[in-house]
Amino acid sequence: MIYLDHAATTPPCKAALDAFLQEATLGANPSSMHRAGFDAHTRLEDYRKSVARTVGARPEEITFTSGGTESANIALFGAARALKRRGTRILVSDAEHPCVSECMKALEAEGFDVVRIPTRGGVLDMDAVDQAANEETILAAFMLVNNETGAIFDVARAFTLVKSRSKYAVCFCDCVQAYGKLPVSLCALCADVLSLSAHKIHGVRGVGALVVKSGVRLVSPVFGGGQEKGLRSGTENSPAIAAFAAAASDAHDNLPARVEAIKTRKAQLERGLAALDGVRVHGGFVQAAHIVSAAFEGYKSEVLLHLLSDRGICVSAGSACSSKKGAKSPILLAHGISARDADCTLRFSLSYTTTEEEILATLSVLEELLTKGRYRK
C-alpha cells in the first residue's frame, strides 16, 4: 500500500509507540493521592515540559485535550464567553477546518457578530482584516496552514492588526497542519492560544493540546473534576500523552531534515502531475511542504480516489473530516478555485517517510488511468 494521506492522520512512529506502551504498563491516575498517583503526575508534568519546549511555551501554558477539535472548541467558546461583555465581533478566515467553522455557526446563533475574512488566491486578505477589526473585536481565529491546499497564512501580521484595534481580543491559531512541518511558536505567531494534534505528527490518535498564553482567561465548556487547570476536566490519557510528547520531541529535533525530505518528494510529485494531460496543480501562493492539491479535468474526485484506492494508493478528496459529505469543498471555492475544478480535486499529503519509489508508482498509475479515460465524467 502507498499511503499519501498524512494530512488526515499519520502512522505512529516507534518513539511514540514505545512511550505509549511504557506509560500504559505503569497505570495509576495522575490525580490520585497515593505514591503511584504522585509518580504518574510527575511523569505527566515531564510530558507537558516536552510539548511546551516545541512551541516556545511554558509548561503551565500547555493543556492536554483529546485532539485538535476539542482544543478549538474550548478555545473559541471559552474566549467568546469570557469576553462577551467587552464586545461581540469575531474575525475568522473563510477557509477554516470544520472544527472552527462549525463553532462559528454556533457562536453566531448565540448572537456574536462573526466576520469571515476572504482567502481568495490562498492568501489571507489583510485589507479585510484591517477593515473588520475594531474595538468590539474580542476574538480572531486564523489557521496557520490550510488542511486542504497547504496555503500558509500570515497570521502574525493579521493578529498584530487585530491587537492594534482591540486590547481585549484573544487571537487563536489552529496549528494542527503546521505543527511538525513548520516552526511553531506562540510568541512568533503573535497568538494567545494555539491548538495542536498528536496524530498529525506520528503520535497516536485521541490526544492533542491547547497552548494558552499566561494571563489569557477562557471559560471552559467542559465540566468535571477540574483536571488540566479546569480547562479540560477528565482523567488525562497518560499513555497517549506520553506518545504525543515523544512524537513532538522527535519532530521538533529533526524538523529541518524532515522538511527537506518532504520538499524533495513534493517537487517530484508536482513535476509528474504537471506533465499529465488535463491536470492542474493548485498553487500560486505560499504553501507548506507536505500538501499537494491538484485538479484532474473530467474526473470526479471520488471516482478517481476509489480507482487509486483499488490500486493500493491512498489519497484524499479534501479534509478527511468533511469529505464524506459529498459537497464541493468550501475551502477550494473560498480560495477562488472554480466549482468545476473543486469537483475534480484530489489532495496528496506527504511525510518524511514517503519514498521516491512511492511517488513514481503513484504517477505511473495516474498516467495509466488518465490515458485510458474510461471513467471520465
N, C-alpha and C positions, 0 to 999 in steps of 0.2 A: 504493500500500500504506500502511496505517496501522499503525504499529509501537508497540504498548503492552506490550512485554515487556522493558523496560530493566533489570529486576532480574536477568534471565537474562544479558544482555550489552548493551552499548551500542555504537553505531557510533562509530568513531574520529573525534575532532574534527580540524580542519585543523592545529592546532598539533602534535598528536601525529603525524599523517601526515608533516608537513614534517620534524619532528625525526627520525622513523624513516628517511626517505629520505636525509637528510643524513648520519646516522651510518652507514647501510648502505653508502654510497659510499666511506667512508673506510677501512673494513676494519681489519685488524690485531687481534691477540689482546692484551687488556689485560695478560696475564701474560708476554708476550714481552719480551726484554731489549733489543731494538733501539729506535731512536728512534720508529718508528711505534707500537710496543707501549707505550712510555712515554707518548706522546701519547694513545693510546686509554685508558690507565689514568687519566690526568689528567682526561679527559672523563668517565670513569665516576665518578670522585670528585665531579665537579661535579653529576652527576645525583643522586648519593647525598645531597649537600647540599640539593638542591632538594626531594627527597622528605622528608628529615628535617624541614625547615622546616614542612611542612604538618601535622606531628603533634607539634610541640614536642619533637623528639628531637635528639640529637647525630648527626652523620653516621656516626660509628663504631657507632652503635646500629642502623643500617639494614643488613639482609642481603637482597640481591636473590634471588628464587626464581622458579619457573615459575608461581606464582599462589597463590590462597588455600588450595587443598587441600594443596599441598606445604608451605606455611608452617605450617598447622595440624599436619600430621604431624610436622614437625621439632620444633615447639614442644611438642606433647603427649608424644610418645615421648622427646624429648630431656630434658624436665623430669622425667618419671616415672622414667626410668632413672638420671638423675643423682642423684635423691633417694631411691631405694628403700630405702636403709639408714636413712633418717630416719623412714619410715612408709610406709603403703600406701594411705591413704584419698585418694580423688579425688572432688571435687564437680563436677557438670555439670548444666546445665539439661536438662529432658526435651524441649526444642524446638530443639535444635541442628541445624545443617546436617549432612548425612551425612559431610562431611569431618572432623567432630568426633565424631559419634555412632558412626561405624564404628570410629574409633580406640579409642573407649571399650570396645567389644566385644572388641577385640584385647587391650587392657590388662587387662580382666577375665580373659581366658584366660591371661594371664601371672601372675595371682594378685593383682592390685590390687583394692582394695575400692572400687568405683565407686558413689557415691550420687547418684541422679538427683533434682534439685530441681524441684518442680512449677512450671508456668507457667499454671495454670488462670486463665481470665479475662484472659490476655495479660499477667500480672504475675508477675515472679519472686518466689517465696514466701520472704520474708525470715525468717519463723519457722523454716522448714525449713532454711535456711542456718545459722541460729543454732544449731539443734539438731544438725545434722550435722557442723559444723566442730569439730575437736578438735586436740590436739597432734600427732596422727598424720597430719593432713592435709598432703599435700605438693603438691597441685595443685588449682586451681579453674579451670573453663573455662565462662565465661558470655558469650554473644554480646551485642553492643550493640543491634543491630536485627535482628529476625527476618525472614528472607528470604521467608516466605510471607504473613505477616499485617502486617508493618511494625511490630509491637509493639516499643517501646523498653524495654529492661530497665535497672533501676537498678544497673548493675554496680559503680559506685563504692562504693555502700553495701554491696553483697554482698562485694566484695573487702576492704573495711575490716573487716567482721565476720570473714572468714577469717583475715586477718593478725593480728587480735587474739587468735586461738586458737592460731595456729602461726607461729612466727618463720621457719620454713623454707619455707612454702608459696609456690609460684610461681603467680601469677594471670594467666591467659591470656584475652584478649578477641578474639573474631572480629569484626573491624570492617569486613568486606567490604561489607556492605549499608549501613553508616553512613557510610563514607568518601565524601566529596564531597557528602553530603546533610546531615550534622550536623558541628559542630566535633568533631574527634577529637584527643585529647591524652593521651599516655602518663601524664602526671602527674595530670591531672584525673580520669582513669578509675581511678586508684589501681591500675593494672595494671603487670605486669612484662614482658609480651610481648603484642604486637598482630599481627594478620595483615591484610594489605591486598591488593587485587587491582586491576590496571590496567584490565581490560576492563569494570569496572562504572562507571568514571568517564570513559569516552570515550577510553581508551587502546587498546592493541591486546591481543589475547589471547596467553596464554602467558608472562606476566610478573606478578610481584607482589612483596611484601616482607614480611619478618619484622622487627618492631621489637623489639629485645631490650634491656631496661634494663641499663646498665652494672653489672657485678658479678653478673649472673644467669648461671648456668652451665647449658648444655644439652649433652647427649651426642648428637651428631648421628647419625641413622641413615643418612646419606649419606656414602659413602666415595669418595675420589678424590684429586685434585691439591691439595686444601686451599684452593681459592678461597673468597672470602667468609668469611674468618677461620676456615675449616674447617667452618663450619656448613652450607654448601651447595656442595660441590665440583662442578666442571663449568665449562667456559668460559662466561663471562657473555654473555647475549644482549644485547649493547650496543645494537643498533637498537631493540629492544623496550623496553629500559630508558630510552633517550633519549625515546621516545614516552611512556612512563609518567611521567617527570619533567615533560615538557611538559604533559600532561593534568592531573597533580597540581597543578602551579602554577596552571594555568588555573582548575581547580575551586576551589582554596583562595582565590584572589584575588577570585573572583566569587561566592563562596558565598552571601552574603545575598540578592543579586539572583536567583540561580538558585532558591533555596529559595522565595522569594516567588512566582516564576513557577510553580513546581510546585504550591504550595499553592492557587493560583487555579484551576489545571486540576483538581486533586483535588476541590476543593469543587464545581466544576461537574459532575464525573463522579458524585460521591456523591449530589448532589441529583437528578440524572437517573435514577440507578439506583433510588433510594428511591421514585421516582414510578412505577416499573414494577410491575405486578402480580406478586406471588409472589417478589419479590427482597428479600433481606435483606443489608444491608451489615454485615460483621463490624466491630465496634467496641466502645466502652465502655472502652478502655484507651488509654494514651499511644502514639501512632503516628508513624512517620516520614512525611514528606510525600509520598513517591513511590509508595507501595504502597496499593492498594485491593483488598480481598478481599470477595467477595460470593457468596452462595448463591442459585441460581436453582431455585426449587422445581419438582420434576417433571422436571428436565433433568439427565442425566448430564453431568459436567464435560467429558468427552472428546467427547461428541456436540456440545455447544454450541461447544466450542473449534474443532472442524472446520467447523462451519457458519459461524462467524465467519471462519475462515481462507479458506474458499471465497469469501467476500465481500471478501477482501483485508485483513482485520483480524487482527493477531497479538496474542494474549494467551496466558496460561499456565493450566494446571490445578494449579499449585503450583510447587515447586522444579524447575527445568529439569534438575537432576542426578538427580532421582528420579521425575519424572512419568511416565516410560515404563514404570515397574514395575507400574503398574495398581492398586496397593493404595491404600486410603484413607490420606490424609495423617496420619502420626502427630503432626505438629505441630498441625494443626487439632484433632485429638482431645485432645491434651495441653492445649490452650487451653480445652477444655470445650465445643467445638462438636460438636453431635450427629453421629453417623455418617451420618445421612441428609443433613444439610446439607454435611458434608465431601465426600460423594459428588457434590454439586451445585455445588461452589465453583470459581469462576474467580478468578485473580489478574490485575489490571491494574496495570502498573507504568510510571510516567511519567518524563519527563525535562524539563529546562528547554526542550528543543526541541519538546515536544508542543504542538500548537496548539488553539485553541478550536474550529476547524473539524473537527479530527480527533475531538475528544470528541463534538461534535454528531452527526457522521456515525456514530460508533460507537453512540451511544444510539438513533439512528434505526433502524439495522439491528437492534439488540437488540429494540426495540419491535415491529418487523415480525415477527421470528422468534417472539417470545413470544406475539404476538396470534394468529398462525396456529396455534400449539400443535401443529404437525404431528409434532414429534419428542419430545413429552413421553413419559416412560417410564411 
